[in-house]
Amino acid sequence: EDVTLILTKPLGVGVILAGHMRGLAPAESFEQACQVMAQSNASAASVISALPVAAMTDVTGFGLARHALNLAARCGFPGINLMVDDIPLLSGAVTLSGAGVASSLMDGNRRSVPQQKQPGGLSPEKQALLFDPQTSGGVLAAVPSSISNSVTADLSRIGIAVPIGRFTKTQGLILK
């Protein structure tokens, strides 16, 4: 069956914290990152764990791409297809990424993801954030696509819930 990936918090904590340490992150970006880190994943996890068929993980230091590939492998899929422009991002994260700001873990995270297929025209600043390590990142849920709309609606009642991609039978990370 087709499996949809749903993310419950925006990305960008790592780049914003790295920017904050260098005095480059706008105050509102740092404040938003702190608010996101303080949000518990308990409510989202309880909605997902109540489903008859679903898998989930939190997005932490390995970044979204690595966590998504690990989740896919546990579910028997060799790859993932991520819709880069659908992924929620913290305010200021793209600007900091474009200025060359990155967490010390980002390069290692990027190297840990094999077979990256990237069409032209995608924002390199946004692509980099797929490898941004998160502190207290969101829940990444894998749910049957047939129920993804209702699960997204249920999760949206408690916070952010965005479908960001799908598992695929093609090896590795595919970006669209």
C-alpha positions in Angstrom: 0.0 0.0 0.0 1.0 3.6 -0.6 2.4 5.2 2.6 2.3 9.0 3.3 4.8 10.8 5.6 3.4 13.4 7.9 5.6 15.9 9.9 4.4 17.6 13.0 7.0 20.4 13.6 8.9 22.7 11.3 12.6 22.2 10.5 15.4 24.6 11.1 16.3 24.4 14.8 19.9 23.4 14.2 20.7 26.2 11.7 18.9 28.8 13.9 20.9 27.7 17.0 24.1 27.8 15.0 23.2 31.3 13.8 22.3 32.4 17.3 25.7 31.3 18.6 27.3 33.5 15.9 25.0 36.5 16.5 23.3 36.1 13.1 19.9 34.7 13.9 17.0 37.2 14.2 15.5 37.3 17.7 12.1 36.2 16.4 13.7 33.2 14.7 15.5 32.2 17.9 12.3 32.7 19.9 10.2 30.6 17.5 12.9 27.8 17.6 12.7 27.8 21.4 8.9 27.6 21.3 9.1 24.6 18.9 11.7 22.8 21.1 9.5 23.3 24.2 6.4 21.7 22.5 5.8 18.1 23.6 5.3 15.4 21.0 3.1 13.4 23.4 -0.2 14.5 21.9 0.9 13.7 18.3 2.4 10.4 19.4 -0.9 9.4 21.1 -2.9 10.1 17.9 -0.5 8.1 15.7 -0.1 5.2 18.1 -3.9 4.8 18.3 -3.9 4.0 14.5 -4.2 0.3 13.6 -1.4 0.6 11.0 1.3 3.3 11.4 4.9 3.9 12.3 6.6 6.9 13.7 9.9 8.4 14.9 11.0 11.7 16.2 13.2 13.9 14.1 16.4 14.7 16.1 20.1 15.0 15.5 20.3 12.9 12.3 18.0 15.3 10.5 14.7 14.7 8.6 16.3 12.8 5.6 18.1 10.2 7.7 15.2 9.7 10.1 12.8 9.3 7.2 15.1 6.7 5.5 15.5 4.8 8.7 11.7 4.7 9.2 11.2 3.6 5.6 13.7 0.7 6.0 11.9 -0.4 9.2 8.7 -0.5 7.2 10.3 -2.5 4.3 10.8 0.3 1.8 14.2 1.2 0.3 13.6 4.9 -0.2 11.6 8.0 0.3 10.2 10.8 -1.9 10.1 14.2 -0.2 8.3 17.2 -1.5 10.8 19.9 -0.5 8.5 22.9 -0.8 5.8 21.2 1.4 8.1 20.8 4.4 7.4 23.4 7.1 10.4 25.5 8.1 11.1 27.9 10.9 11.2 31.6 10.2 14.7 32.6 9.2 16.0 29.1 8.6 16.2 29.4 4.8 18.0 32.8 5.0 20.6 31.5 7.5 21.1 28.4 5.4 21.6 30.6 2.3 24.2 32.6 4.2 26.2 29.5 4.8 25.2 29.0 8.4 25.0 25.3 9.4 25.2 23.1 12.4 28.5 21.2 12.9 26.5 18.0 12.4 24.9 18.9 9.0 27.7 17.7 6.7 27.9 14.3 8.4 24.1 14.0 8.2 24.3 14.7 4.5 27.0 12.1 3.9 25.0 9.5 5.8 22.2 9.6 3.2 23.1 7.6 0.1 21.6 7.9 -3.4 20.3 11.4 -3.3 18.3 12.3 -6.5 17.6 16.0 -6.9 16.0 17.6 -9.8 17.2 21.1 -10.9 15.4 24.1 -9.6 15.0 23.1 -6.0 16.3 25.6 -3.5 19.7 24.5 -2.2 19.0 26.3 1.0 15.8 24.3 1.6 17.6 21.0 0.6 20.3 21.7 3.2 17.6 21.9 5.9 16.7 18.2 5.2 20.0 17.4 7.0 19.7 20.0 9.7 19.9 18.3 13.2 16.9 19.1 15.3 16.7 19.4 19.0 13.2 18.2 20.1 12.1 17.9 16.5 8.6 16.8 15.5 7.1 13.4 15.0 7.5 11.9 11.5 4.6 9.5 11.0 4.2 7.0 8.2 0.5 6.2 7.6 -1.4 4.4 4.8 -2.2 7.1 2.2 -5.8 6.0 2.3 -6.2 7.5 5.8 -3.6 10.3 5.6 -6.1 13.1 5.1 -8.0 12.1 8.3 -4.8 11.6 10.3 -3.5 15.0 9.1 -6.8 16.6 10.1 -6.7 14.9 13.6 -3.0 16.0 14.1 -3.8 19.5 12.9 -6.2 20.0 15.8 -3.2 19.8 18.2 -0.6 21.6 16.1 1.2 21.4 12.8 0.6 18.4 10.6 1.9 18.4 7.0 2.1 15.6 4.5 5.7 15.9 3.1 6.3 12.8 1.0 5.9 9.1 0.5 7.8 5.9 0.9 9.0 4.5 -2.5 10.4 1.3 -3.9 13.2 3.3 -5.4 16.5 3.2 -3.4 17.5 6.3 -1.4 16.3 9.9 -1.2 14.3 11.4 -4.0 13.5 15.1 -3.9 10.7 16.9 -5.7 
